[in-house]
């Protein structure tokens, strides 16, 4: 039986970022780190099926983990991408109010923009309000009566990002065990026995970064179902008509009512020149249910035509979908990231509900986890500095 200091479950962006962070922090006294992944490669689930946006955190409560780690993590990710040659598109973000929304009643959109302004002010996020003239300077073809511009937002090639984090982790000695699905976790006095469908290992610490399956992994270790994840599928269409695809160059999001649970169907350009639209939100039951139902393009067109009237259904081609692991509060609102030390010694750390802005937050979240007192006590007698991007 192989023995490790740390077992990380899940080779998505968060699992790979944590492996990298721990590896770099403890270079002088290397840890034996293994990352268990049920798929054949990294980023096969939520990490590779998203918009690739490095969010500013403006949509989140300023003092939440989501807001704080998105702000810090996005800056780290931009720096990391530039240092490692990862495709990056610095587009900025427009959050726009359409004329159609104004005709229906402006107050809810104004409430949304006011909330975003308050969030930005509290978190020191650079942004500006713009009129139709100001929007026209940014996006000449966008039909809107005003909105907010956040110039710092960028789009990253998410799969290239995760793959680079894996390579970086391996350079510090971390091991990746692919095609290893965790089927059981048992505590053994000062360590854990982790069983997969291929092997059994011993680990002094378990970090659960399993994304869609994080609730199941936690239940294996805790012997009861402490966490419940709500699954939401988000679909993307590609805008394929060449002359229309070139009409939008930046991230364009709609202003939504204050209690909206998502960020809305938006225009999503990518570093490779493709332009996608989405995602929607469809509640589902299965954790692998990517294609059982494809939402007709009409829903997407209705959301987008108010900003770009020339679009029609023939311009869109269904592209892919992703599944978001959401934790919902008792009042029905989406909750903050959960980073829970469910056992101090041996450490058991569960990361639950790491949906958007998880990609943005990954590097900062890794620092947050690596600095937890239970890991500091177990692996170091003195404070270890975070790794540099």
C-alpha positions as CSV (number, residue, x, y, z in Angstrom):
1,X,0.0,0.0,0.0
2,X,1.4,3.4,-1.0
3,X,1.6,6.0,1.7
4,X,1.2,9.8,1.1
5,X,1.2,12.9,3.2
6,X,-1.8,14.4,1.3
7,X,-4.5,12.8,-0.8
8,X,-6.5,15.3,-3.0
9,X,-9.6,13.9,-4.5
10,X,-10.4,15.6,-7.8
11,X,-8.2,16.9,-10.6
12,X,-10.2,19.9,-11.6
13,X,-8.8,23.4,-11.4
14,X,-9.1,23.6,-7.6
15,X,-7.6,20.2,-6.9
16,X,-4.6,20.9,-9.3
17,X,-4.2,24.4,-7.8
18,X,-4.0,22.9,-4.3
19,X,-1.5,20.3,-5.3
20,X,0.6,23.0,-6.9
21,X,0.4,25.3,-3.9
22,X,1.3,22.6,-1.3
23,X,4.1,21.4,-3.5
24,X,5.7,24.8,-3.9
25,X,5.2,25.8,-0.2
26,X,7.0,22.7,1.0
27,X,9.8,22.4,-1.5
28,X,12.4,22.4,1.3
29,X,10.7,19.4,3.0
30,X,8.7,17.9,0.1
31,X,5.3,16.3,0.8
32,X,4.2,13.2,-0.8
33,X,1.0,14.3,-2.6
34,X,-1.3,12.2,-4.7
35,X,-4.3,13.5,-6.7
36,X,-7.0,10.9,-7.4
37,X,-9.1,11.5,-10.5
38,X,-11.9,9.3,-11.8
39,X,-11.4,10.4,-15.4
40,X,-8.5,9.9,-17.8
41,X,-7.3,13.5,-17.7
42,X,-7.7,16.8,-15.8
43,X,-10.6,19.2,-16.1
44,X,-13.1,16.8,-17.5
45,X,-16.1,18.2,-15.5
46,X,-17.0,21.7,-14.3
47,X,-13.4,23.1,-14.8
48,X,-13.4,22.4,-18.5
49,X,-17.1,23.1,-19.2
50,X,-17.5,26.8,-18.5
51,X,-17.1,30.3,-19.9
52,X,-13.5,30.7,-18.9
53,X,-14.2,34.1,-17.3
54,X,-11.8,35.4,-14.7
55,X,-14.4,37.3,-12.7
56,X,-13.9,40.5,-10.7
57,X,-16.1,39.3,-7.9
58,X,-18.6,42.1,-8.5
59,X,-21.6,39.7,-8.6
60,X,-20.7,38.4,-5.1
61,X,-21.1,39.8,-1.6
62,X,-17.8,41.6,-1.0
63,X,-17.0,39.8,2.3
64,X,-17.9,36.3,1.0
65,X,-15.4,33.7,0.1
66,X,-16.7,33.8,-3.4
67,X,-16.1,37.6,-3.7
68,X,-12.8,37.8,-1.9
69,X,-11.2,34.8,-3.5
70,X,-12.5,35.7,-7.0
71,X,-10.8,39.1,-6.8
72,X,-7.5,37.7,-5.5
73,X,-7.6,34.6,-7.7
74,X,-8.4,36.4,-10.9
75,X,-5.3,38.6,-10.5
76,X,-3.2,35.6,-9.7
77,X,-4.6,33.7,-12.7
78,X,-3.9,36.5,-15.1
79,X,-0.3,36.7,-13.9
80,X,0.1,33.0,-14.1
81,X,-1.3,32.8,-17.6
82,X,1.1,35.5,-18.9
83,X,4.1,33.7,-17.3
84,X,3.2,30.3,-18.6
85,X,1.9,31.2,-22.1
86,X,-1.7,30.2,-21.4
87,X,-4.2,31.8,-24.0
88,X,-5.8,34.8,-22.4
89,X,-8.2,37.4,-23.8
90,X,-8.4,40.7,-21.9
91,X,-11.9,41.8,-22.9
92,X,-13.3,43.6,-19.9
93,X,-17.0,43.0,-19.0
94,X,-20.1,45.0,-19.9
95,X,-23.2,44.5,-17.7
96,X,-25.9,46.1,-19.9
97,X,-29.5,47.3,-19.6
98,X,-31.5,46.8,-22.8
99,X,-34.1,49.3,-24.1
100,X,-36.6,46.4,-24.0
101,X,-36.0,46.1,-20.2
102,X,-36.5,49.8,-19.8
103,X,-39.9,49.6,-21.5
104,X,-40.9,46.8,-19.2
105,X,-39.8,48.7,-16.1
106,X,-36.4,50.1,-15.2
107,X,-36.5,49.7,-11.5
108,X,-35.4,46.2,-11.1
109,X,-32.4,46.8,-13.4
110,X,-31.5,49.9,-11.5
111,X,-31.6,47.9,-8.3
112,X,-29.2,45.4,-9.8
113,X,-26.8,48.1,-11.0
114,X,-27.0,49.8,-7.6
115,X,-26.1,46.5,-5.8
116,X,-23.2,45.9,-8.2
117,X,-22.0,49.5,-7.6
118,X,-22.1,48.9,-3.8
119,X,-20.2,45.6,-4.2
120,X,-17.6,47.3,-6.3
121,X,-17.2,50.2,-3.9
122,X,-16.8,47.9,-0.9
123,X,-14.3,45.7,-2.7
124,X,-12.4,48.4,-4.4
125,X,-13.2,47.0,-7.9
126,X,-12.6,49.4,-10.7
127,X,-15.7,50.1,-12.7
128,X,-17.7,52.8,-14.4
129,X,-21.3,53.6,-15.3
130,X,-21.8,54.3,-19.0
131,X,-24.5,55.9,-21.2
132,X,-25.4,54.6,-24.7
133,X,-22.6,56.8,-26.1
134,X,-20.1,55.3,-23.7
135,X,-21.2,51.8,-24.5
136,X,-20.9,52.5,-28.2
137,X,-17.2,53.3,-27.7
138,X,-16.7,49.8,-26.2
139,X,-19.2,47.8,-28.3
140,X,-20.4,49.8,-31.3
141,X,-23.0,47.2,-32.3
142,X,-24.5,46.7,-28.8
143,X,-28.1,48.0,-28.5
144,X,-28.4,49.1,-24.8
145,X,-29.4,52.2,-22.9
146,X,-26.5,52.0,-20.4
147,X,-24.7,49.8,-17.9
148,X,-21.5,49.1,-16.1
149,X,-18.0,48.5,-17.5
150,X,-15.4,46.5,-15.6
151,X,-12.2,46.7,-17.6
152,X,-10.1,44.2,-15.6
153,X,-12.1,41.1,-16.5
154,X,-10.4,38.5,-18.8
155,X,-11.1,35.2,-20.4
156,X,-8.7,32.2,-20.0
157,X,-8.4,28.9,-21.8
158,X,-9.7,26.9,-18.9
159,X,-8.4,23.5,-20.0
160,X,-4.9,24.9,-20.8
161,X,-5.0,26.5,-17.3
162,X,-5.8,23.3,-15.5
163,X,-3.3,21.3,-17.6
164,X,-0.5,23.8,-16.7
165,X,-1.4,23.5,-13.0
166,X,-1.0,19.8,-13.3
167,X,2.4,20.0,-15.0
168,X,3.5,22.6,-12.4
169,X,2.3,20.3,-9.6
170,X,4.2,17.3,-11.0
171,X,7.4,19.4,-11.2
172,X,7.3,19.5,-7.4
173,X,6.8,15.8,-7.1
174,X,3.0,15.5,-6.9
175,X,1.5,12.3,-8.4
176,X,-1.7,12.0,-10.4
177,X,-3.6,8.8,-10.5
178,X,-6.1,8.9,-13.3
179,X,-9.0,6.5,-13.8
180,X,-9.2,6.1,-10.1
181,X,-12.7,6.5,-8.7
182,X,-12.8,6.8,-4.9
183,X,-15.2,4.2,-3.4
184,X,-14.4,4.5,0.3
185,X,-12.5,6.4,3.0
186,X,-11.8,5.0,6.4
187,X,-10.0,6.7,9.3
188,X,-7.1,4.8,10.8
189,X,-6.0,6.6,14.0
190,X,-3.5,9.1,12.5
191,X,-4.3,8.7,8.8
192,X,-6.9,7.7,6.3
193,X,-7.3,4.6,4.1
194,X,-8.6,5.7,0.8
195,X,-9.9,3.0,-1.6
196,X,-10.4,3.5,-5.3
197,X,-11.7,1.0,-7.9
198,X,-8.1,0.3,-8.7
199,X,-6.0,0.6,-5.5
200,X,-5.9,1.4,-1.8
201,X,-3.6,4.1,-0.3
202,X,-2.8,5.6,3.1
203,X,-2.8,9.4,3.5
204,X,-2.1,11.6,6.4
205,X,-4.6,14.2,5.1
206,X,-7.6,14.1,2.7
207,X,-8.6,17.2,0.8
208,X,-11.9,16.8,-1.0
209,X,-12.0,18.9,-4.2
210,X,-14.2,16.5,-6.1
211,X,-16.6,19.1,-7.4
212,X,-19.9,17.5,-8.5
213,X,-19.0,14.5,-6.3
214,X,-17.8,16.4,-3.3
215,X,-20.9,15.6,-1.3
216,X,-20.4,11.8,-2.0
217,X,-16.7,11.9,-1.0
218,X,-17.5,13.8,2.2
219,X,-20.2,11.2,3.0
220,X,-17.6,8.4,2.6
221,X,-15.3,10.0,5.1
222,X,-17.9,11.3,7.6
223,X,-20.2,8.2,7.5
224,X,-23.2,10.4,7.0
225,X,-24.6,12.8,4.3
226,X,-23.6,16.2,5.7
227,X,-23.8,18.1,2.4
228,X,-26.3,18.3,-0.4
229,X,-25.4,19.6,-3.8
230,X,-28.0,20.9,-6.3
231,X,-27.0,20.2,-9.9
232,X,-27.6,22.8,-12.5
233,X,-26.7,22.2,-16.2
234,X,-25.6,25.2,-18.2
235,X,-25.7,25.0,-22.0
236,X,-23.7,26.9,-24.6
237,X,-24.4,27.7,-28.2
238,X,-21.7,28.9,-30.6
239,X,-22.4,31.9,-32.8
240,X,-21.2,30.6,-36.1
241,X,-22.3,33.1,-38.8
242,X,-19.0,34.9,-39.6
243,X,-20.4,38.4,-40.3
244,X,-22.4,38.3,-37.1
245,X,-19.8,36.7,-34.9
246,X,-17.6,39.7,-35.4
247,X,-20.2,42.1,-34.1
248,X,-19.4,41.4,-30.4
249,X,-15.8,41.6,-29.1
250,X,-16.2,41.6,-25.4
251,X,-18.0,39.9,-22.6
252,X,-21.6,41.2,-22.5
253,X,-23.8,40.3,-19.5
254,X,-27.4,41.3,-18.8
255,X,-28.3,43.3,-15.7
256,X,-30.5,40.9,-13.7
257,X,-32.9,41.4,-10.7
258,X,-31.2,41.3,-7.3
259,X,-32.5,37.8,-6.4
260,X,-31.4,36.2,-9.6
261,X,-29.4,33.0,-8.9
262,X,-27.2,33.1,-12.0
263,X,-25.4,35.7,-14.1
264,X,-27.6,35.3,-17.1
265,X,-27.1,34.2,-20.8
266,X,-24.3,36.3,-22.1
267,X,-21.9,36.8,-25.0
268,X,-18.8,34.9,-24.3
269,X,-15.7,35.4,-26.6
270,X,-12.8,33.0,-26.2
271,X,-9.0,33.4,-26.7
272,X,-9.1,31.3,-29.9
273,X,-11.6,33.6,-31.6
274,X,-14.8,31.6,-31.1
275,X,-17.9,33.3,-29.7
276,X,-20.3,31.4,-27.5
277,X,-23.5,32.4,-25.9
278,X,-24.9,31.0,-22.6
279,X,-25.2,29.5,-20.1
280,X,-28.8,28.9,-19.1
281,X,-29.7,27.1,-15.8
282,X,-31.5,23.8,-16.0
283,X,-32.0,21.8,-12.8
284,X,-31.0,18.1,-13.3
285,X,-30.6,14.9,-11.3
286,X,-27.7,13.1,-12.9
287,X,-24.1,14.1,-12.4
288,X,-23.2,13.0,-16.0
289,X,-26.4,14.4,-17.6
290,X,-24.8,16.7,-20.2
291,X,-27.0,16.0,-23.3
292,X,-30.3,14.2,-22.3
293,X,-32.1,17.4,-23.3
294,X,-30.9,20.3,-25.4
295,X,-32.7,23.6,-24.9
296,X,-33.9,25.0,-28.2
297,X,-32.0,28.0,-29.5
298,X,-35.1,30.2,-29.2
299,X,-34.5,30.7,-25.5
300,X,-31.0,32.0,-26.1
301,X,-32.1,34.2,-29.0
302,X,-34.8,35.8,-26.9
303,X,-32.2,36.7,-24.3
304,X,-29.7,38.1,-26.8
305,X,-31.8,39.8,-29.5
306,X,-32.5,42.7,-27.2
307,X,-28.8,43.5,-27.3
308,X,-28.1,42.4,-30.9
309,X,-31.4,42.4,-32.9
310,X,-29.8,40.9,-36.1
311,X,-29.4,37.5,-34.5
312,X,-31.7,34.6,-35.3
313,X,-31.8,30.9,-34.6
314,X,-29.8,30.0,-37.7
315,X,-26.8,31.8,-36.3
316,X,-26.5,29.4,-33.4
317,X,-25.1,25.8,-33.1
318,X,-25.4,23.8,-29.9
319,X,-21.8,23.5,-28.6
320,X,-21.6,21.9,-25.1
321,X,-22.9,22.0,-21.5
322,X,-21.4,22.0,-18.1
323,X,-22.8,21.1,-14.7
324,X,-22.6,23.4,-11.7
325,X,-22.5,22.0,-8.1
326,X,-24.6,24.5,-6.1
327,X,-25.3,24.6,-2.4
328,X,-28.6,26.4,-1.7
329,X,-29.4,28.2,1.6
330,X,-32.7,27.5,3.4
331,X,-34.2,30.6,1.8
332,X,-33.5,29.2,-1.7
333,X,-30.6,31.5,-2.5
334,X,-27.2,30.1,-3.6
335,X,-24.7,29.8,-0.8
336,X,-21.1,30.8,-0.4
337,X,-18.2,28.4,-1.1
338,X,-17.9,25.9,1.8
339,X,-14.4,25.2,2.9
340,X,-14.9,23.0,6.0
341,X,-12.3,21.3,8.2
342,X,-14.5,18.4,9.2
343,X,-11.7,16.8,11.2
344,X,-8.6,18.4,12.6
345,X,-6.4,15.4,13.1
346,X,-5.9,13.7,10.8
347,X,-7.1,16.6,8.7
348,X,-10.2,16.1,6.5
349,X,-11.0,19.2,4.5
350,X,-14.2,19.3,2.3
351,X,-14.6,21.9,-0.4
352,X,-18.3,22.0,-1.3
353,X,-20.3,24.0,-3.8
354,X,-17.3,25.3,-5.8
355,X,-19.2,26.6,-8.7
356,X,-18.7,30.0,-10.4
357,X,-16.5,31.9,-9.7
358,X,-14.5,28.7,-8.8
359,X,-12.2,29.0,-11.9
360,X,-11.4,32.6,-11.0
361,X,-10.9,31.8,-7.3
362,X,-8.8,28.6,-7.8
363,X,-5.3,29.9,-7.1
364,X,-6.5,32.0,-4.1
365,X,-8.6,29.2,-2.8
366,X,-5.5,26.9,-2.9
367,X,-3.6,29.5,-0.8
368,X,-6.6,29.6,1.6
369,X,-6.6,25.8,2.0
370,X,-2.8,25.5,2.3
371,X,-2.8,28.1,5.1
372,X,-5.4,26.4,7.2
373,X,-4.1,25.9,10.8
374,X,-4.6,22.1,10.7
375,X,-2.3,21.8,7.7
376,X,0.2,24.3,9.1
377,X,0.4,22.2,12.3
378,X,0.7,18.9,10.6
379,X,3.4,19.8,8.0
380,X,5.3,22.7,9.4
381,X,6.4,24.2,12.7
382,X,6.7,27.7,11.2
383,X,4.7,29.7,8.8
384,X,5.4,28.8,5.2
385,X,5.0,31.5,2.5
386,X,2.6,31.0,-0.4
387,X,4.0,30.1,-3.7
388,X,4.5,32.8,-6.3
389,X,2.7,32.7,-9.6
